[in-house]
């Protein structure tokens, strides 16, 4: 699983950088300020958790089962939190904002599981 988490972390970091650049250069004149902020928040949190997945890869060498739980939680968080912000920014469907906190819960669970595994 170390390889999987390393790859998923790197791919999410790549996507985060691409989304950040696209937001800064391709969307700046196309989105409202609020939607552009949503896009940038999605990219920022995706990068934080891409780095978290790389940390999960390291942790998986010590505590595989616990690390996997943390990694899956972070990955679900990325999909729901960042994904909902990206789609909301592009479509203007603000009701998608109801999904975003579920992604935040995924992030919180991932870090709590990471801390638990590291402390054991």
N, C-alpha and C positions, 0 to 999 in steps of 0.2 A: 504493500500500500504506500510505501514511501515514495515510490516512483509516481504513482497516481496523484498523490497530493502535491508533489513537486510540479508535475505537468499542469494540473488544474490551477495551481497558484500562478505559474508562469503565464498560462493562457489568459487567466483573468486579469493579470497585470497588463498584458498586451492589449486586451480589449478595453481596459480602463484608460490606458494612454490614448488609444485610437478614439474612444468616445470623447475624452477630454479635448483632444485636438479638433475633432469634428464639431464639438460644441463651440469651441472658441473661434473657429474659422468658418465653418459651414452653416452654423445655426445662429450666429450672433445677430444677423439682420433679419432673421426669419421668425424668431420666437419672441414672445413678450419677455420682459425682464424676469418675471416670476417663473415662467416655464424654463428659461435659460438657467435660472438658479436651481430649479429642480434637476435639470440635466446634469449640472455640475456637481450637485450633491450626490447623485447616483454614481457618477464617475469616481468621486473622491472616496465614497464608502466602498465601492468595488475594489479600489486599490488597497485600502486598509485591510480588507478581508482577503484579498489576493496574497498579501504579505502574511496574513494570519494562516492561510492554507499552507504556505511555505514553512511556517513554524509548526504546523500540524505534521508536515512531512518529517521534520526533525523529531517531534514528539512520538511519532509512530515507530521510531526505532527503539524507543524505551517502553512505551505503553500502547501497543497497537489498538486494542479494542477501544480504549478511552479516547485515543486520538481520532479514530474513525468517527466516533459519535460527534466529536467536536467539529471535525471537517465537514461532515454531512450537514450539520446545523448551519455552519457558515455558508456552505454552498447554497442551501435553500434560502438563507438570508440574502445572498447576492441576487439570486433569481427573483425573489419577491420584492425586496427593497429597491435595488438598483433597476431591475427590470420594470417594475411598475412606474418608477420615476421617468425612465426613458420613454416608455410607451405613452405615459400621460403628457410628457413634454411634446412629443411628436403629433399626438392626436388631439390634444386639448380635452380629453375625457377625464375630467377631474374626479369622477367617482372612483377611478383607479387608486386614488389616494387612500381609499379604505384598505387596500392590500398592503400598502407600504409598512404600516406598523407590524404586520405579521412577519415581514422580513426583518424588522428591527428585533422582534422576539427571537428569530432565528440567530441573529448576531449575538444577542445576549446569552442565549442558551449555549452557543458555540464557545464563547469566551468563558462561561461558567464551567462547562465541561473541560475545557482546556486547563483552567486553573485547578479543578478537582484532580485531573490526571497528573498534573505537574506536582501537586502537593502530596500525592500518594507515594 
